[in-house]
Amino acid sequence: MEHKRSSCLSLSLVVVLSLVAGSCAGSGFGALATLAVFQLYPGPTVSAAPTAWPTSIAVQTPTTTGTVTLSEDSATVEVVARVSPAVVTVVNTLPPQRSFRGRVIQQPEAIGSGVIIDPAGYIVTNNHVVENAQDLSVILQDGTKLPARPVGTDLYTDLAVIKVDQTRLPAAPLGDSGVLRPGEHVVAIGSALGDFRNTVTTGVVSALGRDLDTGDGYQLEGLIQTDAAINHGNSGGPLLNLQGQVIGINTAIIRGGTNVAEGLGFAIPSNAVRLVAPQLIEKGYVTRPYLDIGHRSITPQLASYYDLPVQWGELVTDVPAGTSAAQAGLQLGDIIVALDSQSIDETHPFINLLLRYQPGDTVQLTIDRDGQTQPLPVTLGEQPR
């Protein structure tokens, strides 16, 4: 029996993401410069960006010449006609579920969306859409189904690049998310609920620079908030401006807990795609700093339960011998409370602060050791692959 599930991150207003991109396991972790400092990065080849849609066009008839106003509705229609051929459905065939006798009882599928950014077949989607894939395929707008392979994934921005072995595909241009303004009209396209391919919804940019807690010790940062309807299955699909440019990759929605929530969708800025996608295409991963320790996040609840001296911080649970952390003097039981004077707190998780640096940077840690704070410089390494 085949089972499908559509992919889109959901959040609770009370708790956190109900479907997250992954977890940070083991004693070490990677880190990435935060979305707040994303720069324009030379991206993969994409179709030339279209010129801005005119506000009016001149028309000629046999008897008269006049001006027809191009409304927002007609601009939306033009955007959809231009970009829809570049929007795909991503089908992630997951490992089979077996009975206790070993017989396959289900071959589940996760359905999401993606957008072609390079005519050579490179497609951007979400990491959580393609994670744990046993097999990948994409369905084009015309219904053609093509096998796909993973190129690279990025946990901390929830981005992934996959590829199909076909060229001369329609590609969508990446816009500049740095010039977006709240109130600007946007269009979302994706496979709503996994079954309704190339569903179009519209709305506005509700806010910029939103951060969402993943529940795994880090936040998705600098997100675009929109009220364009985003449903399960829309994950990985494009958020577009009225120039037909991709200004975001849809990634998360908020569903109400005790409160009803509507029109709360979030997208990864296109400038993050410009930074991450070329590295995924070139190397299959994003270069990140690395602090070779085991650690556990401290919250006020945990601090109260264990009678810890701080409300927020990162408890050091392992310092392997011979590592840069050990050489710097970090010890088991130390609590890291700040990096370069930026305190760790609810809105500044340890991982996100670390993601601001690059391999080789020296970071001034502030640690609490036996109730006394002291500075401790540590040189960061590169996350092992």
Steps between C-alpha positions, in 0.01 A plus 500: 500500500637838407487785743563866414575791720546857385796698626480838662640610832225570752535689825296517816440840651569340836787267416725474192526351153293184473693381196859611510787476261711275719692491824846590615640173628828395652755701687574744221292710269536718195435866475409751234509875472153617599243614253531844652835538325421331173680661214439476129700199391580419138227244443457221247403594150136601482276646238540872454284696742193646332454871481241655726143463387368827352218678676328565164531391141405675179264315264415572138159428348382569143312810618668633813809500717459474873664389822405188693598488867681185607338409832649304784285205395637499147856534634439193717373308198814593307723392789327164529515438125870580494618315812265199530696290247801526735307377806513126567352246738767317698424138588711355779465121530589415859640174637231231517308428818509132589297271719661316791547208259696723264233526232466840331165648600548856374728693265426855618556809292556860604372750247635852478584764243807646334605758245747462214771767531729381219401369155758221552257337744593639844198532728475674836269356765495455878732272693202360689333406169785273390646375829520123550424445133538150365404622155421841351301610198340820376183563303507789253204726436399295194493178705836364385666303780879499515742324737701739716809475715605702806782748443530647848297592806527765768339442838537850641322681217271206409618517140591221260600470135402200290561435130333333207698385197323719249609828350333806350240501773305815585668675792378770736724801573605582855406847619652712775318434827694785657278759332167352612260720695207403722178529304657399170284259301633145460395175332559146629497193274525141619344157531241569766429191712723305264222437248417842356800581280589861424241648731517881495431718805558870549558737789744757629829511685372520856837555668873449452777357716289248690673228705339162575611248760550154347500323834848360427710766669513747212273741318413558138595866471410796282188342350242678286152489653208495257124459512495321163338164573769233548389144562666166558669412172594863426835455672784572260285693255574860401369823644501753215482874459294660225808515278494119483813461711548247780538700819451210741470122540191407701594298806266528798149575616355567841195307610311614807533319829240631741474804273388497140772615261445587136720656235831434674742358247876535480755487220880483485630821335634468147827660610551198724450281194763706317744429782424134561405348163835560323686330786263204492547469125878533518576299816178336613512683833544845652829583672436552869693567820531224756556490875601148593311455827196321631239740632148542631287814496399651832155655535341660807301179559814286487693748711231491767479121503878452537561816703743640243660843543374640167163512324635471145817348359661189359622232739821330386445124529812375318840641402690241295876494563718669240223722361521877468248532782718289730810695400317824579429374852128428475397247763218259566228679696582848370199704392544721194291812560618735222695519173690824439283680759172382343314317772328169433127534566161404363541706184872428457555122518859379526498337156367810325765716666767255388359505148612861464865396478721325249748213541828640632338787691597546863198547723511647849281273710372613836465200728360442845724267696401422857295817518779726369502646148816522294598561136632214290617546137442199274593454134224341296561212263305389193210265537609150396311334218 
